Structures are given as C-alpha cells and as structure tokens.
Amino acid sequence: MPQDNALHKAANKGDLDECKKWVEEPPEGEDKIDVNELGANDRTAMHRAAGGGFLEICEYLHAMGGDISKADKSGRTPLHWAAIAGFVECIQFLVAKGAAIDAETKSKMNILHAGCEAQKIEVVKATMEYLKDKDDLREKMTGAANSDGKLPFQLAEAAKNKEIIKVLQAGGDKHAASSSCTIM
C-alpha cells in the first residue's frame, strides 16, 4: 500500500515552497516527485491540497500536470475533498479546470451530498449557483441517491439544517420543495 511522500506531506501542510522543492529541485541525492504519485489511500498531492483548502498549491500542482479528477481508494476526487472540508475557492478552481462537478464516489456521494452532510452551506450555495442554468445537471445531482438511498436534501433534513434546505429550495431542488423542515 502506498505511503505519503514528502510532496503529499507538504501539500497537506500548505507549504508551497516545499512542494516546489520536491517537484522541481529536490535535495541532493533525492529524486523529483511526480505530482500524480499515489500516497496513502491512493491520494495524490492534489487531494491533500484541495482537502486543506490550499488553492495556490492546487494551482501549482495543476500547472505541473496534476490530475484534478483522480479518484482515491474510496472514489473521492480532489473536488470531493474540497467540498467535504468546505473550501469553495478550491471547488471553483477545480471545476473551472474541468473537474466533473457531478463525479460520484464509490458510495454514490456527489459534492452536493458532501456539502449537505458536512453542513457546509457555502458549498451548497456555490454548487446550486453553478447549477442554476443547467436544469438537467441540477436534476441529476439533486435527485441522486447515495448508497444509503439518501438525496442531498434528505441529508440536510436529517441534520435539521433549515438554512441549507432553504438554499436548495431557492436553487430549484424540486425534491427539497416538499421538505417538512422549511423555514416559515
């Protein structure tokens, strides 16, 4: 099983200079590290940077050929990690660079599930804003059940998060429209 290397650790800490060192000019006697090398749980440095909210590192790794869509052992992409942790700027960057916003993990979680379950309202707002003129994609993502059979709004409803449900309703999630957890 792969272990995290110095690049993974630097990306996880948010140390851009250290990342550059290991990609471009490693210490004498050390080899350069491929930005797409797999670490623990098949995660890359991009997974680590996105999950930590380190936008500059995501940008750097992408510029150096970093894969923005690589799934880890659980099927989570860097986009999923950014969504779970609530880092909207990283989400926006990854989507702008071509990451599939509707990518699903092995447990059928998309980033809307992640935002609702983790109660990251800014992630839900940004996702719904992105989907506002994309009716088919919005319906696909809001109507997707995870492996537990839960739609994104049901995760917010289970948490009694009225603000997230309000965002889903305002964004056109027809499934959330009937939620009993609405704001009066």
Buried (B, 14 or more C-beta within 10 A) or exposed (E): EEEBBBBBBBBBBBBBEBBBBBBEEBEEEEEEBBBBBBBBEBBBBBBBBBBBBBBEBBBBBBEBEBBBBBBBEEBBBBBBBBBBBBBBBBBBBBBEEEBBBBBBBEEBBBBBBBBBBBBBBBBBBBBBEBBEEBEEEBBEBBEBEBEEEBBBBBBBBEBEBBEBBBBBBEBBBEBBEEBEBEEE
